[in-house]
Amino acid sequence: MAKDPSAALPLSAGVFHILLSLAGGERHGYSISKEVELSSNGAVQLGPTTLYRYLRQLHADRWIEEIDDPDSSDPRRRSYRLTTWGRRIAEAEALRLADVLRIAKTRNVLPARVSV
């Protein structure tokens, strides 16, 4: 595992939104999908194939971990949480994007109503 989370950047929009969703707490797959769609105002929509492909990869990379869901009566339902490493990567991506926005603001690319 790399020691510098910036080595994993930039993240795709889908992956970043999954990490953001899990930064808010543990979730199962369908809940992640709905949270991503809601928080992105529909700009990022993850179908089941894409979502579970991302989740498998994030789990394999140890950015997220699978947890038992004691409230679920469905043994197929998987719940996930962000690992410390995954949180570090999400933070690094957020900082990278904040820098991009800062540059855009200095170049007068952002409308005045947008605060950074």
N, C-alpha and C positions, 0 to 999 in steps of 0.2 A: 504494500500500500504506500502510495506517495505521501510525503510529509507536507507538501505544499498543495492545498486544495485548489489553488489557481491553475495547477497543471491539468485539471479536469475541465477547465472552461474553454470556450463558452458552452453553456448548456442549451439544449433545444428548449423551445417554449413549453412543450409538453412535460419534459422532465422537470424543469424549474417549477412549473405549476404543481406537479405532484409533490415535490419537496415542500413547497409552500403550504399545500393542503395538510401534509403530515406535520408541519411545524406547529399547526394549530391543535394537534392531538392525534391520538390513534384513530384509524378509520379502516373500514373494509373497502374492497375494490369499488363497488358501485358508489359508495359515499364519496370516495376520492374523485371519481368521474364527475359526479354532480357538483361537488365543491369547485373543481377546476372550471367547469362550464359557468357556474354562477360567478366566481371571483374574476373571471376573465370577460364577463359580460357576453358570453357566447363566442368569443374570438378563438378560444381553444376548446375543441371538443374531441374527446378521446373515445373512440369506439372500443368495444371489448378486446378486439385483437391487439390494437395498439397499446391500450392500457396495460394489459397483462404481459405483453412483451416488455414494456418499460419496467413493470414491477419485477419481473423475473431478472432483468439485467441489473436493476438497482439493488435487488436482494443479493445477487451474485457478487456485486461490487462492494457489498456491505454498507451501502448508503442508507438502506432501510432494513428492518428485520420483521419477520413474521411473528405474530403473537397469538396466543389463544384468545378466543372471543367467548367468554363465559355466558354472554347473553344470547348467543346464536344457537338455534336449534338445528341449523343446517350445517352439516359437517363439511360441505364444500366451500362455505364462506371462509375467506381468509382475511385477517386483519393485519395491519402493518403500523409500524411506528418508525420515526426517523432515528437513526443512530447519531452518536456524537459526530462521527465523521461526515455523515450526510448533512447534518446541521452546519458544519464548517464549510462544506461545499456550497450550500444554499446561501450562507452569509457572504462567501467570496463572490458568488454570482451577483448578489444584490449590490455589493460594493462596486463591482465592475459596471453594472448598469447605472448606478448612481453617478459614476465618473462619466459615462457616456452622456447622460442627461446634463451634467454640468457643462460639458463641452458644447453640447447642442444649445444650451442657454447662452453661453458666451458668444456663439456664432449667430445668435438671433434666429435660431431655427424653431424654437418653442414659442407658442403664443404667450403673450404677457400674462394671461390668466393662469398659466401653469406654474406652480411653485415647486422648486426643487430644493 
